[in-house]
């Protein structure tokens, strides 16, 4: 195809006379561009316009920056580069690079300006192209502004959400701190000081707060009230239920442990809290006769270390967890203790403590530890048991709250 035929295919030059087309043909020259080579860069001074003969030209703005954008791809017969010839400063609004080996027809600025002056229709066509370019450029700028506005809106929304989440977390942390403080105040740190009675206890929550609770308090001049309980849940919900349950229980003083636990069960059921299920051991210890009268409501078996034999006996007794039914099956049992004997109460988090292999500590290891260290004081025995559990865990995080209470019957 001749150069003249190329000009005739360009709508911009459709109204040119044969003389005008001949003028273009005389001044135009073919330029060959290797792939990835630049015909001109953005902000270069424009001295020619072009027609793509073969290959592909990519128009680019903000080349080499994070804002680099491709404005379009131009194929054969595409006309470009004329706008810079009309700009007051004469600079390129975009760069042009060959995508593949490309040939373009270059029309110098002198020939282009001469034709515009002598052919008003060509000037009109150029003006129309300029208007179209400006409209597309405005549309691109508007879309860019819309996109940036969307990004700013999304960023502002994300910031608001992050601030709200930070406030929520701070509020939750404050509530947890208050909950921990409340729970700390409810957990006894001192016990009744009685001749012949040695008491030690410890509790370790698996999370920020614990669903375990215990207490040893004076019931009357000759008896202690002993409680070990475990809410069947974990975390803050269990801790709140523990607080409620402890308040209900310790305000329920009946003639016997059985009557106390039965009334406590009815009170807990009356709260209509679906998750209010608790295992517990409630007992009264007669100090003079060293007799423990207890109710085991679905809780782990207490251990009775007998100093005479140096061995452990399980204190069984039937009973279902508190909070399941209005009329729970419960059983009251009395057991005598001798000098040197120990009562070991605990929650299931102790036996369920795991090691790195996922193996549980288990009741058999607990019994073995009590057998081995039963002659120690209450504090010594509690520390020995906890040390054995920690050694078994070998740094494995707990999966449940762990609580231990030891009462030792020492000589007066």
FENVEN-V909446 format. One record per residue. N is the residue number from 1. SS is DSSP state (H for helix, E for strand, - for the rest). PSI is psi in radians with two decimals (none if undefined). BURIAL is b if it has 9 or more other C-alpha atoms within 8 Angstrom, else e. Layout:
# FENVEN-V909446
n = [N | N]
ss = [SS | SS]
psi = [PSI | PSI]
burial = [BURIAL | BURIAL]
This chain:
# FENVEN-V909446
n = [1 | 2 | 3 | 4 | 5 | 6 | 7 | 8 | 9 | 10 | 11 | 12 | 13 | 14 | 15 | 16 | 17 | 18 | 19 | 20 | 21 | 22 | 23 | 24 | 25 | 26 | 27 | 28 | 29 | 30 | 31 | 32 | 33 | 34 | 35 | 36 | 37 | 38 | 39 | 40 | 41 | 42 | 43 | 44 | 45 | 46 | 47 | 48 | 49 | 50 | 51 | 52 | 53 | 54 | 55 | 56 | 57 | 58 | 59 | 60 | 61 | 62 | 63 | 64 | 65 | 66 | 67 | 68 | 69 | 70 | 71 | 72 | 73 | 74 | 75 | 76 | 77 | 78 | 79 | 80 | 81 | 82 | 83 | 84 | 85 | 86 | 87 | 88 | 89 | 90 | 91 | 92 | 93 | 94 | 95 | 96 | 97 | 98 | 99 | 100 | 101 | 102 | 103 | 104 | 105 | 106 | 107 | 108 | 109 | 110 | 111 | 112 | 113 | 114 | 115 | 116 | 117 | 118 | 119 | 120 | 121 | 122 | 123 | 124 | 125 | 126 | 127 | 128 | 129 | 130 | 131 | 132 | 133 | 134 | 135 | 136 | 137 | 138 | 139 | 140 | 141 | 142 | 143 | 144 | 145 | 146 | 147 | 148 | 149 | 150 | 151 | 152 | 153 | 154 | 155 | 156 | 157 | 158 | 159 | 160 | 161 | 162 | 163 | 164 | 165 | 166 | 167 | 168 | 169 | 170 | 171 | 172 | 173 | 174 | 175 | 176 | 177 | 178 | 179 | 180 | 181 | 182 | 183 | 184 | 185 | 186 | 187 | 188 | 189 | 190 | 191 | 192 | 193 | 194 | 195 | 196 | 197 | 198 | 199 | 200 | 201 | 202 | 203 | 204 | 205 | 206 | 207 | 208 | 209 | 210 | 211 | 212 | 213 | 214 | 215 | 216 | 217 | 218 | 219 | 220 | 221 | 222 | 223 | 224 | 225 | 226 | 227 | 228 | 229 | 230 | 231 | 232 | 233 | 234 | 235 | 236 | 237 | 238 | 239 | 240 | 241 | 242 | 243 | 244 | 245 | 246 | 247 | 248 | 249 | 250 | 251 | 252 | 253 | 254 | 255 | 256 | 257 | 258 | 259 | 260 | 261 | 262 | 263 | 264 | 265 | 266 | 267 | 268 | 269 | 270 | 271 | 272 | 273 | 274 | 275 | 276 | 277 | 278 | 279 | 280 | 281 | 282 | 283 | 284 | 285 | 286 | 287 | 288 | 289 | 290 | 291 | 292 | 293 | 294 | 295 | 296 | 297 | 298 | 299 | 300 | 301 | 302 | 303 | 304 | 305 | 306 | 307 | 308 | 309 | 310 | 311 | 312 | 313 | 314 | 315 | 316 | 317 | 318 | 319 | 320 | 321 | 322 | 323 | 324 | 325 | 326 | 327 | 328 | 329 | 330 | 331 | 332 | 333 | 334 | 335 | 336 | 337 | 338 | 339 | 340 | 341 | 342 | 343 | 344 | 345 | 346 | 347 | 348 | 349 | 350 | 351 | 352 | 353 | 354 | 355 | 356 | 357 | 358 | 359 | 360 | 361 | 362 | 363 | 364 | 365 | 366 | 367 | 368 | 369 | 370 | 371 | 372 | 373 | 374 | 375 | 376 | 377 | 378 | 379 | 380 | 381 | 382 | 383 | 384 | 385 | 386 | 387 | 388 | 389 | 390 | 391 | 392 | 393 | 394 | 395 | 396 | 397 | 398 | 399 | 400 | 401 | 402 | 403 | 404 | 405 | 406 | 407 | 408 | 409 | 410 | 411 | 412]
ss = [- | - | H | H | H | H | H | H | H | - | H | H | H | - | - | - | - | H | H | H | H | H | H | H | H | H | H | - | E | E | E | E | E | - | - | - | - | E | E | E | - | - | - | - | E | - | - | E | E | E | E | E | E | E | - | - | E | E | E | E | E | - | - | - | - | - | - | - | E | E | E | E | E | E | - | - | - | - | E | E | - | - | H | H | H | H | - | - | - | - | E | - | - | - | E | E | E | E | - | - | - | E | E | E | E | E | E | E | H | H | H | H | H | H | H | H | H | H | - | H | H | H | H | H | H | H | H | H | H | H | H | H | H | H | H | H | H | H | H | H | H | H | H | H | H | H | H | H | H | H | H | H | H | H | H | H | H | H | H | H | H | H | H | H | H | H | H | H | H | H | H | H | H | H | H | H | H | H | H | H | H | H | H | H | H | H | - | - | - | - | - | - | - | - | - | - | E | E | E | E | E | E | E | E | - | - | - | - | - | - | - | E | E | E | E | E | E | E | E | E | - | - | E | E | E | E | E | E | E | E | E | - | - | - | H | H | H | H | H | H | H | H | H | H | H | H | H | H | H | H | - | - | - | - | - | - | H | H | H | H | H | H | H | H | H | H | H | H | H | H | - | - | - | - | - | - | - | E | E | E | E | E | E | E | E | E | - | - | - | - | E | E | E | E | E | E | E | E | - | - | - | E | E | E | E | E | - | - | - | - | E | E | E | E | E | - | - | - | E | - | - | E | - | - | - | - | - | - | - | E | - | E | E | E | E | E | - | - | - | - | - | E | E | E | E | E | - | H | H | H | H | - | - | E | - | - | - | - | - | E | - | H | H | H | H | H | H | H | H | H | H | H | H | - | - | - | - | H | H | H | H | H | H | H | H | H | H | H | H | H | H | H | H | - | - | - | - | - | - | - | - | E | E | E | E | E | E | E | E | - | - | -]
psi = [2.32 | 2.88 | -0.68 | -0.71 | -0.60 | -0.77 | -0.66 | -0.39 | -0.26 | 2.09 | -0.55 | -0.59 | 0.22 | -0.51 | 0.09 | 2.56 | 2.95 | -0.62 | -0.73 | -0.72 | -0.67 | -0.65 | -0.76 | -0.77 | -0.63 | -0.62 | -0.34 | 2.63 | 2.65 | 2.33 | 2.32 | 2.30 | 2.14 | 2.82 | 2.43 | 0.21 | 2.56 | 2.27 | -0.76 | 2.85 | 2.78 | 2.40 | -0.03 | 2.71 | 2.28 | 2.26 | 0.14 | 2.80 | 2.99 | 2.70 | 2.30 | 2.12 | -0.74 | 2.76 | -2.77 | 2.36 | 2.35 | 2.21 | 2.26 | 2.43 | 2.70 | 0.76 | 2.34 | -0.01 | 3.02 | -0.27 | 0.19 | 2.29 | 2.40 | 2.11 | -0.49 | 2.92 | 2.29 | 2.26 | -2.96 | 2.45 | -0.03 | 2.39 | 2.30 | 2.90 | -0.02 | -0.39 | -0.69 | -0.38 | -0.30 | -0.25 | 2.49 | -0.71 | -0.13 | 0.43 | 2.70 | 2.33 | -0.32 | 2.85 | 2.79 | 2.19 | 2.49 | 2.21 | -0.72 | 2.98 | 2.18 | 2.55 | 2.36 | 2.70 | 2.11 | 2.23 | 1.97 | 2.74 | -0.61 | -0.79 | -0.67 | -0.76 | -0.64 | -0.75 | -0.69 | -0.71 | -0.58 | -0.20 | 1.60 | -0.58 | -0.65 | -0.70 | -0.69 | -0.77 | -0.70 | -0.73 | -0.70 | -0.70 | -0.69 | -0.76 | -0.73 | -0.74 | -0.78 | -0.70 | -0.79 | -0.66 | -0.73 | -0.71 | -0.71 | -0.74 | -0.73 | -0.75 | -0.66 | -0.72 | -0.71 | -0.77 | -0.78 | -0.66 | -0.70 | -0.75 | -0.73 | -0.71 | -0.78 | -0.72 | -0.71 | -0.72 | -0.77 | -0.68 | -0.78 | -0.77 | -0.70 | -0.71 | -0.72 | -0.71 | -0.68 | -0.72 | -0.71 | -0.77 | -0.71 | -0.71 | -0.75 | -0.70 | -0.68 | -0.72 | -0.70 | -0.70 | -0.74 | -0.69 | -0.74 | -0.70 | -0.74 | -0.78 | -0.68 | -0.67 | -0.45 | -0.36 | 2.17 | 2.39 | -0.28 | 2.73 | 2.82 | 2.35 | 1.85 | 2.45 | 2.24 | 0.00 | 2.19 | 2.21 | 2.42 | 2.56 | 2.76 | 2.58 | 2.47 | 1.88 | 2.51 | -0.50 | -2.78 | -0.57 | 2.82 | 2.60 | 0.03 | 2.61 | 2.70 | 2.86 | 2.60 | 2.04 | 2.82 | 2.20 | -0.80 | -2.94 | -0.40 | 0.19 | 2.62 | 2.59 | 2.20 | 2.29 | 2.36 | 2.11 | 2.79 | 2.02 | 2.34 | 1.10 | 3.12 | 2.89 | -2.74 | -0.68 | -0.76 | -0.67 | -0.70 | -0.72 | -0.66 | -0.76 | -0.78 | -0.82 | -0.72 | -0.68 | -0.74 | -0.75 | -0.84 | -0.09 | 0.19 | 1.43 | 1.90 | 3.09 | -0.60 | 2.82 | -0.70 | -0.83 | -0.64 | -0.81 | -0.64 | -0.75 | -0.68 | -0.72 | -0.77 | -0.70 | -0.75 | -0.68 | -0.58 | -0.25 | -0.32 | 0.47 | 2.03 | -0.66 | 0.16 | 1.35 | 2.25 | 2.34 | 2.54 | 2.78 | 2.13 | 2.29 | 2.77 | 2.29 | 1.97 | 2.06 | -0.69 | -0.79 | -0.07 | 0.83 | 2.25 | 2.11 | 2.12 | 2.85 | 2.20 | 1.83 | 1.40 | 0.14 | 2.87 | 2.56 | 2.24 | 2.71 | 2.33 | 1.88 | 2.14 | 2.03 | -0.56 | -0.73 | -0.32 | 0.39 | 2.88 | 2.45 | 2.39 | 2.29 | 1.79 | -2.09 | 2.29 | 2.82 | 2.52 | 2.77 | 2.69 | 2.47 | -0.04 | -0.85 | 2.82 | -0.67 | 1.52 | 2.50 | 2.11 | 2.71 | 2.36 | 2.31 | 2.54 | 2.41 | 2.27 | 2.56 | 2.62 | 3.02 | 2.32 | -0.17 | 2.80 | 2.52 | 2.17 | 2.02 | 2.59 | 2.86 | 2.92 | -0.26 | -0.40 | -0.91 | -0.43 | -0.02 | 2.37 | 2.70 | -3.01 | -0.42 | 0.00 | 0.12 | 2.42 | 2.58 | -0.86 | 2.78 | -0.58 | -0.71 | -0.66 | -0.80 | -0.72 | -0.69 | -0.73 | -0.70 | -0.70 | -0.61 | 0.23 | -0.41 | -0.11 | 2.96 | 3.01 | -0.79 | -0.73 | -0.73 | -0.75 | -0.78 | -0.67 | -0.74 | -0.86 | -0.67 | -0.67 | -0.68 | -0.80 | -0.70 | -0.67 | -0.75 | -0.63 | 0.77 | -0.05 | 2.26 | 2.58 | 2.64 | -0.12 | 2.77 | 2.52 | 2.18 | 2.46 | 2.37 | 2.22 | 2.23 | 2.15 | 2.37 | 1.69 | 2.94 | 2.58 | none]
burial = [e | e | e | b | e | b | b | b | b | b | e | e | b | b | e | b | e | e | e | b | b | b | b | b | b | e | b | b | e | e | e | e | b | b | b | e | b | b | b | e | b | b | b | e | e | b | e | b | b | b | b | b | b | b | b | b | b | b | b | b | b | b | b | e | e | e | e | b | e | b | e | e | b | b | b | b | b | b | b | e | b | b | b | b | b | e | e | e | e | b | b | b | e | b | b | b | b | b | b | b | b | b | b | b | b | b | b | b | b | e | b | b | e | e | b | b | e | e | b | e | e | b | b | e | b | b | e | e | e | b | e | e | e | e | e | e | e | e | e | e | e | e | e | e | e | e | e | e | e | e | e | e | e | e | e | e | e | e | e | e | e | e | e | e | e | e | e | e | e | e | e | e | e | e | e | b | e | e | b | b | e | e | b | e | e | e | b | b | e | e | e | e | e | e | e | e | b | b | b | b | b | e | b | e | b | b | e | b | b | b | b | b | b | b | b | b | b | b | b | e | e | e | b | b | b | b | b | b | b | b | b | b | e | b | b | b | e | b | b | b | b | b | b | e | b | b | e | b | b | e | e | b | e | e | e | e | b | b | b | b | b | b | b | b | b | b | b | b | b | e | e | e | e | e | e | b | b | b | b | b | b | b | b | b | b | b | b | e | e | b | b | b | b | b | b | b | b | b | b | e | b | b | b | b | b | b | b | e | e | b | e | b | e | e | e | e | b | b | b | b | b | b | b | b | e | e | e | b | e | b | b | b | e | e | e | e | b | b | e | b | b | b | b | b | b | b | b | b | b | b | b | b | b | b | b | b | e | e | e | b | b | b | e | e | e | b | b | e | b | b | b | e | b | b | e | e | b | b | b | b | b | b | e | b | b | e | e | b | b | b | e | b | b | e | e | e | e | b | b | b | b | b | b | b | b | b | b | b | b | b | e | e]
